[in-house]
Amino acid sequence: MATRSASALLLRPFFGEERLEPDAMRTLLLVSLGMFFENYDIGLLSAALPQISAGLEIAPEDSGFVLGAIRAGGVGSIALMALADGAGRRRVFLGCFVAMSVGTFATALCQTALQFAAAQFLTRIFMLTAAALALVILVEEIPAQLRGGAIGFLSVLGGMGFGLGAGLYALVDHLPFGWRSLYAVGLVPALLLPFFRRALKETRRFEAHAASRASDPRSALARWFEPVALLWKSHPRRAAIVGSAGLFAAMGSIAFGQYTSLFVQTEHGWSPGHYSLLILVGGCIAVLGNVVGGRGSDVFGRRLVGCASLVLAPVCMAAFLLWAQGPAVLGLTWGFASLCTVSASLVIRTVTTELFPTSHRSTAAGWLVLVETVGWTSALLVVGAVAETGADLPGVIAAMAVALVVAAACLSFVPETRRVELETLAPGA
């Protein structure tokens, strides 16, 4: 009884008084565990940037170009997402789950900046595909009135991987191989593949869709890329709107997240342990973004919550980068900036997976990853170019955050999707 009460208390911020069916809850926990390891890798790249740069002799003015090259890995995601519309969500998710694990481990073995960028570039393809497919799986399996809350719950559990990376980073100067030891931990997910194969099922909506196409005489290659054409043929306006929102949101947020560790260590003289404390304590605020973007958007609407988060985020970022002094104020401003970006990202990704039919829903999620990749890469390349001129880096990052307001303007044009069944939002789903 006590266990059930504790479980109900934990789930209430995401689902209110409603409850998920056991099968849906199992799916939610499985994909959340997968995203735990994805966030672990992402957190390492941000946290250990000073040590990685020193170990691989990456000059500060070159870091933007290296990080931009790594982020460009998302370009390859759309091909795998289109494959998931033909071969199935489960199969592609599991393949990416193992591939990103191997890629993270391989990163620990890199000896040059080029090898590091190449390993992380390839790993990023599989990480972003797995993350996007996790949302697709939940959108197709979770009841309409609980979709936002479920995705918020996914982000909270997945985000704990980011926290684990930050916590282990505090030991980076004491580990036998420094930052390499942190990446070696990434092999763990590959060892869990037998468990995931037994426990994770294909979504019912995809199974129904696959059954309806069982007699399709076309080649596998033709079927593979058909969803890409369908995306622009059937819903060009929706694709353009969510793509624009994702592009500008990525451009406005990536530099803030990527350079936080470097910023507090160089501008405020913090140690790796102090940065870890910032992530763990400020993360208690940031994690609420998953509740705001998840349950909040189920109650108040995707557009309202998403647009408000996008508008408030650059204000909090500017406060952190330009005005905040002292650990407490820095922690608060970083926490609220992260809360807003987490909430906004969750809403944009949720809407993108809700607005398109099963036949090309994964491809739509891949399209979002593609435009986000363009936004991330271009923003980091701008930071790298500006850094070479000797300009004030915090000021540049704060100025770039204004792109989030443009993203809010784009998001205001999407149809409202909260509590609406997928078949109503996109006929043919």
N, C-alpha and C positions, 0 to 999 in steps of 0.2 A: 504493500500500500504506500509506504514511504517513497519507494522508487518511482511509482506512478505519479505521485504528487510532485516530486522533484522534476520529473519529465514534463508534466503539464505546466509547471512554472517556467521551465526553460523555453517551451514552445509558445507560450502565451503572447510574447511580444511580436511573434511572426504570424500567428494564426488566430489570435483572439481566443474565443471559446470553442472554435471549430477544431476538428481533428482530422488528420490524414488517415486513410486506410493503410493497413499494414504493408501491402505491396508498394504503395506510393512512398511510404516512409522508408522502406528498404532501399528503393531507388535513390531517394534523396540522400541518404547516408552514404551510399556507395559513390555517387558522383562527387559528393562533398569531400570524401577521402581522396579521390583522385585530384581534386583541385587543391587540396592541402599541399601536395608535393609540387604542383605547378607554382603556387605562391612562394614556396620555399626557395625555388630557383630564382624567381623574380626578386625576392627580397635580398638574396645574396649579391646580385649584381649592383644593387643600389648601395647596400651597406658596405661591402668590401671594396668599393671602387678605389679608395686611396691605396689599399694594400695591393690590389691587382695592378694598378698603374705603376706602383713602385717595383713590384716583382717582375713585370714584363716590360719595364722601361717605356711606359706610355707617357709622353709629355702632357701636362695639363691642357695645352692648347690643341692636342690631338684627341683628347678623350671624347669630344663631341662627335668626331668622325667615326671613331671605333664604335661608340654606342649607337650611332645612327645606322651603321652597317649591320649591327646585331639586330636592331629593331626591324630592319628591312626583311628579316626572315618571314614576317607575316604575309608577305606577298604570295608565298607558296601555299598558304592555307586554303585559298579559295578552291584550288584543284581538289584537295582532300575533302573539303566540305561538299563539293559537288558529288564526289564519290560516295559520300554518306547518304545522299539522296537516292542513290542507286543500290549500293551494297548494304546499307543499313547503318543506323546510328551506333549500335553496340559494337559491331566489328571494327569500324574505323576508330571509335573512342578507345578501345582496348589496344589497338595497334599504336596509336599515338601515345597512350599511357606508357607503354614499354619504351618506345623510341625516345620520349623526352627523358626518361630515367637513364637510359644508356648515354644520351647526349650530355646530361648533367655530369655523369661520372667521367666521361671523356674530357670534359672541360678541366677537370683536376689534373690531367696529364699534359696540358698544353705548355709549350716552352717559349712561344713567341706571341706577340700581339696578333699576328695574322692567324695563327692556329687558334687562339682564343676566340677571335671574332668569327672564324669559320665554324667552330664547334657550337658556339652560342647561336649563330645564325640558323644552323640546321635544327638545333634544339628548339628554337623559338617557333619554327614552323609547326612542330608537333604540339608544343605547349598551347599555342593559341588555338589550334584546331580542337584539342581536347577541351579547352575552356569553353569554346563556342558550342561544341556538341553537348556539353553538360547542360547548358541552358536549353538547347533544343529538346533534349530528353525530358527535362522537367516540364517545359511548356506543354509537351505532348502527353504527359502522364498525370499532371496535377490538375485538380478541378479549377475551373475558371476563377472562382472567388478567392482561391488561395495561391494562385500562381506567383504573385509578387512576393508574398511572404515566404514561399518555398525558395525562391531565388535569393531572397535576403538571407535565409538560413544557410543556403549553399555558400554564399559569400562570407558569412561569419566563420563557418567551419573551415572553409578554404583559406580564409585570411589568417587563421591560426598558424598556417605554414609560414607565412611572412613573419609572424611573431617568433616562431621557432628559429628561423634564420637569423633574426635580429638578436635573439637570446644567445645563440651559439657564437655569433660574431663578437660578443664581449670577450670570448676566450681566444680570439684570433692570434693574439701575440704570444699565446702560451701553447698552442697546438703544435704538434711535431712538424707539420708541413704547412702551417699557416692557413691561408685562404683555400689552399688546395684540399685540405681535410674537410672543409665545409662542403665543397662540391662532391667529394667522394661519397658523402652520405646519400647523394641522389640516386644511388644504385638500388636503394631499398624498394621503390615501387615495382621494379622489374621482378623482384623476388615474390611479390604479392599477386602476380598474374594468375596463377591457378585459382586462387580464391575469387578474384574478380570474374573470371570466366564462368565459374559455377553460379555466382550470385547475381550478376547483372543480366537482366532480360532485355530483349528488344522491345521498343515501344509498340503499343497496340495500334496506334495510328499508322506507323510505318508498316507494320505487318499487313494491315488492311490495304494500304496503298500498294505494297509489293504484290499482294494476291491479285489485285485488279490489273496488274501489268505482266502477269506471269507468261502470257502468250505473245508478248512483244517480239517480233521477228528481227528487229534491228541488232546490229553488232553492239558488243559491250562498250566500245569506244564511243559510238554515237549516243548511246544512252547516258554515258558518263557526263558528257558536256551539254546534254539537252537542258538540264536545270538552269544553266547560265543564260541560255537564250530565253527560257520561260520567264526568268526573273525580270528581264527588261521588256519582254513582249506583253506580259500580262499586268505588271504593276510598275511601270516606269516612274510614275510620280512618287510613289511610296519609297522606291529604291533610292531616288534622288534625295528625298527629304532626310531619311534616316542616314544616308551616306554623308550628307553635308553636316548633319549634327554630329556624327561620329568623327568626321575629319577635324572640325574646329575644336571639339572637345579634346581630342588627342593632342592637337597642336598646343592648346592652352595649358594642359596639365602635365605633360611628360617631363619637361625640364625641372619643374618643381619637385616631383618625386625622385627623379634620377640624381639630382645634385644636393639633396638634403644632407646626406652624410658628409660630403665634401664641404658644404657650406658651413655646417656647425663646427667642423674640425679646423677649418682654415680661418673663418671669420670670428669664431667665438672661442677657439682654443680647446674644444672638447676632445675627450679621449674616445676610443671605440666603445668603451663601457658606458660613457655618458650618452652616446648616440643610441645604443641598445635600450637604455632607460627611456629615452625620448619615444622610441617606437613602442615600447611595452606600456608606458604610462599614457602617452598621447593616443596610443592605439585604443585605449578604453573609450575615448571620445570618438575616434574615427570609426570604430566598429558600429556605432549607432547609425552610421550612414546606411548600413544594410537594413536596419529596421525602418528608417525613414524612407529609403527608396523601395523597400519591399512592402511591408505592411502599410506604410504610409501611402504608397501609391495605390494599394488595393482599396483604401478607405477614401482618399481625397482625389485620386486620379493621377495617371502617369504624367500628363502634361504639366499640371500645377506643381507637383513635387519636383519633377525634372528641371523645369525652367527656373524655379526658385533656387535650387541647388547650384545650377550653372551660373546664376547671377551673383550669388553670395560667395562662391569659391574664390574668384580673383581678389575680392576685398580681403579675405582671410589670408591669402597667399602674400599679398602686399604687406600686410601687417607683420607677418612672420619674417619676411625677407628684409624689410626696410626699416621697421620701427621697433620691433620687439627686442627687449633686453632682459637678460636674466633667465635662468632655466624654467621658472614657472610660467612666465609669459610666453616664452618660445614654445613650451609644451602645449599650452592652451591654443595658441594661434595655429600651430601645426596640426593639432588634433581637429580643430574646427574646419580648417582648409581641407584636410583629408576626409572628414565626414561629408563635406559637400561634394567632393569629387567622386567618392565611393557611391554616394546616393545617385548622382547624375549618371555615372557610368552604368549602374545597375538598371536604371530606368531606360536608358537608350538601348541597352542590349535586350532587355525584356520586350520592349516594343518591337524591335526588329524581328525577334523570333515569333511574335504573335501575329504580325500583319500579313504573313505570306502562307500559301497552302503547303501541305505536306510534300507535294511534288518537288518544291524547291525551297523549303524552309531552311534547310541546312546551308544551301547556297546563299541565301539572303544573309545568314549569320556570317558566312565566309566573306561576303561583300563588305560587311561592316568591319571585319578584321582587316581586309585589304585597305580600306580608306583610313582606318585608324593607323595602320602601318605607315601609310604615306604621311599622315599627320605627325606621328612620332618621329619618323626618320627626318623629315624636312625640318622640324623644330630643333632636333638635336644637331643637325648640320648647321643651322643658323647660329646656334649657341657656339659651336666649334669655330665658325667663321668670325663671329664677334669676339670670341676670346682671344683670337690672334691679334686683334686690333688694340687689346689692352683695355677694352671698355669694362664698365662695372657690371660684373656677371649677375649679382642679385637684382639690379635694376632691369637688366635685359629680360630675366626670367619673369619678373613681375609684369613687365610690359606685354610679354607674349601671352600672359594669362587672360588678357582681354578677349582673346579668341573664344573663351568660354561663353561670353555674352552673345557672340554671333551664333554659337551652337544653340543657345537658348532660343534665339529668334527662329532658327530652323525647326527646333523641336516643337514649337508652338503650332506648327502646321500639320502635325501627325494626327490621325484619327484617335480618339480616346479608346483605349482597349481594356480598361479595368472591368473585371467581372463579366466579360463578354466571351462566349464560347468561340473557339477557333474557327469552327465552321461558319459562324455568322460574320466574323471579321474578314475571312478570306474564303469565299465559296469554292468548293472543290477540295478543301482541306481534309 
